[in-house]
Amino acid sequence: MNPFQIAMRVLRVDRRTRASAILTTVGVAVATALVLLLATLPFATQAREQRAQWQQQYGYSHDDKPAMLVKTSTDYLGDKEIVRVDVAPTGSGADLHLPAGIAKLPGPGQALVSPELGKLLNNTPANQLGDRFGKPVDALGEQALRYPDQLVALVGHSPQELQGSGSEPTYGVDGMPVAGFPTDEAQPDGLLVLLAWVGIIVLLVPSLVLVASSARLTAARREQRMAALRLAGATPGQVTSMVSAETGLSAGVGALLGLLLSPALDGLATFVPWTGGTWLASDFSLPVGLTVAIVVAIPALVVLAGVLGLRRVLRTPLFATGGHQVKPLRWWRLLALPVAGLFFFFAIATGRDSGGGQEMVLFGLFLVVGSAMVVGPWVTSAVGGTFVRIWRRPSTLLAGRRLREDPKGAYRASAGIVLAVFAGSMALTLLPSFESMAGGGREYVDSALYTDVSADKAAVVADQANSKLAKEGVQERALTVPTVWLEQKSEDGRPSYQRTYVMSCADAVRLTRLGITAGDCKPGAGLYAPYELDTAKYQLAGDLERDAVTKPLGTVPMGTFQPGSDVSLSYLLDPASLPAGVQPVDATVVVPTTDADREVVRTALASVSAGSEIGSRDQHLYEQQQTLGDLRRVTVIGLLAAGVLAGCSAAVATAGAVMDRRRTFGALVAAGTPVRVLSRALRMEAALPSLVATIGAGVVGVFVGLGLFSITSEDPITLSPWILAPVVLGVGVALIGASVCTPALKRVQAEPLSDE
């Protein structure tokens, strides 16, 4: 009879081994499906970016012979984001290679739109949306969209409409000459790749703990069986083969079930939004080689863990069932966490000073996570020792002696909880602080819409916009704001520049967030700055280019103002004080709006700006909130998944601990020990180490989060009450693990001891 046949026979005749095999199969299936999903994320983001590469300016090549002009921007309708790509072939366009999903190029005044944008155009008045793009002549295919419901418009122009007035085109203002649409391979989303690796670590460890806990449900029984076979003459190779066949059978079936379960998880993942939209089902595809490697590697690890657990049986089969001496845990284990913490914060300090060192920081984070496996059993043993020394109730003494006897086994049930609470506390320390950093944006008030244009075209754009606004009955008018640079030379001759907006003080009060108030405006003042300046020492330049014309500002009356706290420092120059000969290169056309006419104004500006982006502070904040929303969503999903896995592994590990000591409990019950005393001891044994580990993991997670935040910002940390959520989740998981003690004990009590 070969090892596989022996394994099948054991499964047929031993009910508890069969239950362990089923749970192992389920654990391996869950772990395999999760790892396959997480490993797919980088490829999924790459597939999305590959389809959307033509929508991003940086994806185009500017080195080859130009064949068309292109300009990309982001537009909005309310809180809906619309990607806009404006193109103008400089030739016939017949030899241009079009991306998948684009059947033809639109001509001047025409547009190709995505299906969802087409529905919006049909349901929205033209003066609020449709007039921005021109006449829709065709629909973009699914292969040209980042996600199925994306709003995209490909707008056609003549070369003259996108051609800049200067010798070099200005990014965001003029159309950029390119050889054609991008054909290079896109890169995956770096943030999602990082989160995928974090997810693999956070979810894989509880999954492996679940697998290990399931495999140990009958560990003592298997150890007795294998020891008997060894004493009967079986060789170490034969015993190893039998265990490999037994664990490999359940793990292999579990891996195949995980492979079959993977498409269902991928289907659920397509409903989770990321960067504004969901996914195509085809995005979640993994290379065959990597799929095979994962499906083979996970059961191989399970088999390896089972074989390594046979060391005592292989060496000393006669004493394998309990004739061993427990080795006390050394105090030096407690040093692992402070040493790892010191290395982590040293890496933080080094990275903060040098502006890099991410690899060292990640390695330090790995050491902190790994130190839990060293410190955890020692803490568990210390909790058990405290029980023995302080409390004298029978149940407390039983629990304490058990924790002292097998601290590694007792901590095993808490390992998944520790990692989940640590990761959750770290994430919930960082997120509120990142949210507190949100803000900023351009210098214009929240109600203003603006677009950057060339200074020589600004007047024409403003006139055309005002004509359209008047036609729509809007009272407000577009204002042109040129930008110049105030130059001062230091004692060593090095120049320094300060951005200066050319507009009246009254307009600045109405349209900007610079900090200027009506009380700051003085009759005759030519320059406004945060402090008094000797204007005779300054010069004005229309641009930062070396050959830009520079003129002395001269002595002009000064006005001062208190700068706004959420805007970059800028000065204000009255148009009457602009020296003759200074030609601004850049300008902004600004229009104040109300809630009622906001979309009408945006449409009027977009229709005359030849694809230049129409900006607003709401748009700037929307992009920040979208990223924070993605992080919050991923954190919640990861915490819930890790919590469920950790709860299952804790419950299975607790049940396994009861079944492993069935003989002991049976003897205690036969000697008259009340079941309620044993049940209380088991609950304390299961719950208290988890509670201590949960609180410790939460505290360490907060400190690690503080360290990581210090790299990105010097702002004070912001703590939220939600930081306690992982600890509450860990406490709940510990209670779930403890809840199975009484049913498992009653099950043991119901079975005759002669079965052993």
Rosetta blueprint (number, residue, H / E / L):
1 M L
2 N L
3 P H
4 F H
5 Q H
6 I H
7 A H
8 M H
9 R H
10 V H
11 L H
12 R H
13 V H
14 D L
15 R H
16 R H
17 T H
18 R H
19 A H
20 S H
21 A H
22 I H
23 L H
24 T H
25 T H
26 V H
27 G H
28 V H
29 A H
30 V H
31 A H
32 T H
33 A H
34 L H
35 V H
36 L H
37 L H
38 L H
39 A H
40 T H
41 L H
42 P H
43 F H
44 A H
45 T H
46 Q H
47 A H
48 R H
49 E H
50 Q H
51 R H
52 A L
53 Q H
54 W H
55 Q H
56 Q L
57 Q H
58 Y H
59 G H
60 Y L
61 S L
62 H L
63 D L
64 D L
65 K L
66 P L
67 A L
68 M E
69 L E
70 V E
71 K E
72 T E
73 S E
74 T E
75 D E
76 Y E
77 L E
78 G L
79 D L
80 K E
81 E E
82 I E
83 V E
84 R E
85 V E
86 D E
87 V E
88 A E
89 P E
90 T L
91 G L
92 S L
93 G L
94 A L
95 D L
96 L L
97 H L
98 L L
99 P L
100 A L
101 G L
102 I L
103 A L
104 K L
105 L L
106 P L
107 G L
108 P L
109 G L
110 Q E
111 A E
112 L E
113 V E
114 S L
115 P H
116 E H
117 L H
118 G H
119 K H
120 L H
121 L H
122 N H
123 N H
124 T L
125 P L
126 A H
127 N H
128 Q H
129 L L
130 G H
131 D H
132 R H
133 F L
134 G L
135 K E
136 P E
137 V E
138 D E
139 A E
140 L L
141 G L
142 E H
143 Q H
144 A H
145 L L
146 R L
147 Y L
148 P L
149 D L
150 Q L
151 L E
152 V E
153 A E
154 L E
155 V E
156 G E
157 H L
158 S L
159 P H
160 Q H
161 E H
162 L H
163 Q L
164 G L
165 S L
166 G L
167 S L
168 E L
169 P L
170 T L
171 Y L
172 G L
173 V L
174 D L
175 G L
176 M E
177 P E
178 V E
179 A L
180 G L
181 F L
182 P L
183 T L
184 D L
185 E L
186 A L
187 Q L
188 P L
189 D L
190 G H
191 L H
192 L H
193 V H
194 L H
195 L H
196 A H
197 W H
198 V H
199 G H
200 I H
201 I H
202 V H
203 L H
204 L H
205 V H
206 P H
207 S H
208 L H
209 V H
210 L H
211 V H
212 A H
213 S H
214 S H
215 A H
216 R H
217 L H
218 T H
219 A H
220 A H
221 R H
222 R H
223 E H
224 Q H
225 R H
226 M H
227 A H
228 A H
229 L H
230 R H
231 L H
232 A L
233 G L
234 A L
235 T L
236 P H
237 G H
238 Q H
239 V H
240 T H
241 S H
242 M H
243 V H
244 S H
245 A H
246 E H
247 T H
248 G H
249 L H
250 S H
251 A H
252 G H
253 V H
254 G H
255 A H
256 L H
257 L H
258 G H
259 L H
260 L H
261 L H
262 S H
263 P H
264 A H
265 L H
266 D H
267 G H
268 L H
269 A H
270 T L
271 F L
272 V L
273 P L
274 W E
275 T L
276 G L
277 G E
278 T L
279 W L
280 L L
281 A H
282 S H
283 D H
284 F L
285 S L
286 L L
287 P L
288 V H
289 G H
290 L H
291 T H
292 V H
293 A H
294 I H
295 V H
296 V H
297 A H
298 I H
299 P H
300 A H
301 L H
302 V H
303 V H
304 L H
305 A H
306 G H
307 V H
308 L H
309 G L
310 L L
311 R H
312 R H
313 V H
314 L H
315 R H
316 T L
317 P H
318 L H
319 F H
320 A L
321 T L
322 G L
323 G L
324 H L
325 Q L
326 V L
327 K L
328 P L
329 L L
330 R L
331 W H
332 W H
333 R H
334 L H
335 L H
336 A H
337 L H
338 P H
339 V H
340 A H
341 G H
342 L H
343 F H
344 F H
345 F H
346 F H
347 A H
348 I H
349 A H
350 T H
351 G H
352 R H
353 D H
354 S H
355 G L
356 G L
357 G L
358 Q H
359 E H
360 M H
361 V H
362 L H
363 F H
364 G H
365 L H
366 F H
367 L H
368 V H
369 V H
370 G H
371 S H
372 A H
373 M H
374 V H
375 V H
376 G H
377 P H
378 W H
379 V H
380 T H
381 S H
382 A H
383 V H
384 G H
385 G H
386 T H
387 F H
388 V H
389 R H
390 I H
391 W L
392 R L
393 R L
394 P H
395 S H
396 T H
397 L H
398 L H
399 A H
400 G H
401 R H
402 R H
403 L H
404 R H
405 E H
406 D L
407 P H
408 K H
409 G H
410 A H
411 Y H
412 R H
413 A L
414 S L
415 A H
416 G H
417 I H
418 V H
419 L H
420 A H
421 V H
422 F H
423 A H
424 G H
425 S H
426 M H
427 A H
428 L H
429 T H
430 L H
431 L H
432 P H
433 S H
434 F H
435 E H
436 S H
437 M H
438 A L
439 G L
440 G L
441 G L
442 R L
443 E L
444 Y E
445 V L
446 D L
447 S L
448 A E
449 L E
450 Y E
451 T E
452 D E
453 V E
454 S E
455 A H
456 D H
457 K H
458 A H
459 A H
460 V H
461 V H
462 A H
463 D H
464 Q H
465 A H
466 N H
467 S H
468 K H
469 L H
470 A H
471 K H
472 E L
473 G L
474 V L
475 Q L
476 E L
477 R L
478 A L
479 L E
480 T E
481 V E
482 P E
483 T E
484 V E
485 W E
486 L E
487 E E
488 Q E
489 K E
490 S L
491 E L
492 D L
493 G L
494 R L
495 P E
496 S E
497 Y E
498 Q E
499 R E
500 T E
501 Y E
502 V E
503 M L
504 S L
505 C H
506 A H
507 D H
508 A H
509 V H
510 R H
511 L H
512 T E
513 R L
514 L L
515 G L
516 I L
517 T L
518 A H
519 G H
520 D H
521 C L
522 K L
523 P L
524 G L
525 A L
526 G L
527 L E
528 Y E
529 A E
530 P L
531 Y L
532 E L
533 L L
534 D L
535 T H
536 A H
537 K H
538 Y L
539 Q E
540 L E
541 A E
542 G L
543 D L
544 L L
545 E L
546 R L
547 D L
548 A L
549 V L
550 T E
551 K E
552 P E
553 L L
554 G L
555 T L
556 V L
557 P L
558 M E
559 G E
560 T E
561 F L
562 Q L
563 P L
564 G L
565 S L
566 D L
567 V L
568 S L
569 L L
570 S L
571 Y E
572 L E
573 L E
574 D L
575 P H
576 A H
577 S H
578 L L
579 P L
580 A L
581 G L
582 V L
583 Q L
584 P L
585 V L
586 D E
587 A E
588 T E
589 V E
590 V E
591 V E
592 P E
593 T L
594 T L
595 D L
596 A L
597 D L
598 R H
599 E H
600 V H
601 V H
602 R H
603 T H
604 A H
605 L H
606 A H
607 S H
608 V H
609 S L
610 A L
611 G L
612 S L
613 E L
614 I L
615 G E
616 S L
617 R H
618 D H
619 Q H
620 H H
621 L H
622 Y H
623 E H
624 Q H
625 Q H
626 Q H
627 T H
628 L H
629 G H
630 D H
631 L H
632 R H
633 R H
634 V H
635 T H
636 V H
637 I H
638 G H
639 L H
640 L H
641 A H
642 A H
643 G H
644 V H
645 L H
646 A H
647 G H
648 C H
649 S H
650 A H
651 A H
652 V H
653 A H
654 T H
655 A H
656 G H
657 A H
658 V H
659 M H
660 D H
661 R L
662 R H
663 R H
664 T H
665 F H
666 G H
667 A H
668 L H
669 V H
670 A H
671 A L
672 G L
673 T L
674 P L
675 V H
676 R H
677 V H
678 L H
679 S H
680 R H
681 A H
682 L H
683 R H
684 M H
685 E H
686 A H
687 A H
688 L H
689 P H
690 S H
691 L H
692 V H
693 A H
694 T H
695 I H
696 G H
697 A H
698 G H
699 V H
700 V H
701 G H
702 V H
703 F H
704 V H
705 G H
706 L H
707 G H
708 L H
709 F H
710 S H
711 I H
712 T H
713 S L
714 E L
715 D L
716 P L
717 I L
718 T L
719 L L
720 S L
721 P H
722 W H
723 I H
724 L H
725 A H
726 P H
727 V H
728 V H
729 L H
730 G H
731 V H
732 G H
733 V H
734 A H
735 L H
736 I H
737 G H
738 A H
739 S H
740 V L
741 C H
742 T H
743 P H
744 A H
745 L H
746 K H
747 R H
748 V H
749 Q H
750 A H
751 E L
752 P L
753 L H
754 S H
755 D H
756 E L
